[in-house]
């Protein structure tokens, strides 16, 4: 057990809590998977601003997709191994920071998370316009975390961040403790701990050590419920 009293665990959504991601699912639905994957690969490899790329180079491809289809895609995504068990048993406050508000709301409801921060896909008459608005795409996850920490009256040292990509780097660098879950090569050296597969059961010892996980949770796949 560490001396720090941790008050907040922040989870990334896509490719962290979720075993997959809503942007790739949307791209497949819209028939633009190759184009979107090319942009994502460029971001992962070049260090380009991931939120700017999402708003300006990726989301315009989704113009014309119905909000009904988006909601179906959100519900079709599966949680990563252990994500449900771990997230539901965190004993301090929890938050999801992710790309799209429909996914954030769905995950927050399913896992009983306390806070959600995401971007809103703009729609007219039930159809996406290709525009994305929100505090994460405007400012990045770092300043959004700063604001939440201030609102909660806690310190950054009392935050644990769990994520995987360049968009999570501001969380990793601000949090008192951070875990990279199957992280992208460009951010592999940033988090305090790296876990080489998307398996939340492997986070259990680290969360127990920091006093933020119910003692009954074990780091075994058989414990999933």
Secondary structure as UniProt FT lines:
FT   STRAND          8..12
FT   HELIX           13..17
FT   HELIX           22..30
FT   HELIX           33..46
FT   HELIX           50..53
FT   HELIX           54..58
FT   HELIX           59..62
FT   TURN            63..64
FT   HELIX           67..76
FT   HELIX           83..88
FT   STRAND          93..100
FT   HELIX           101..111
FT   STRAND          115..124
FT   TURN            125..126
FT   STRAND          127..133
FT   HELIX           135..139
FT   HELIX           141..152
FT   HELIX           156..158
FT   STRAND          159..163
FT   HELIX           166..168
FT   HELIX           169..174
FT   STRAND          177..181
FT   HELIX           185..187
FT   TURN            188..190
FT   STRAND          193..195
FT   HELIX           200..203
FT   HELIX           204..209
FT   TURN            210..211
FT   TURN            215..216
FT   HELIX           221..223
//
